[in-house]
């Protein structure tokens, strides 16, 4: 099964938005985690192409 990163990004954004809506104090943490996950998702195919076959 191949993970589709184009599906993960909107799901992470939705979860982050809901968390920020209900617990605004965690905005910095949610934004930092979101940016890290999107960065990893974007770089993954370039650094580990052999895992995508």
Beta strands, then each sheet from edge to edge (+ up, - down):
end
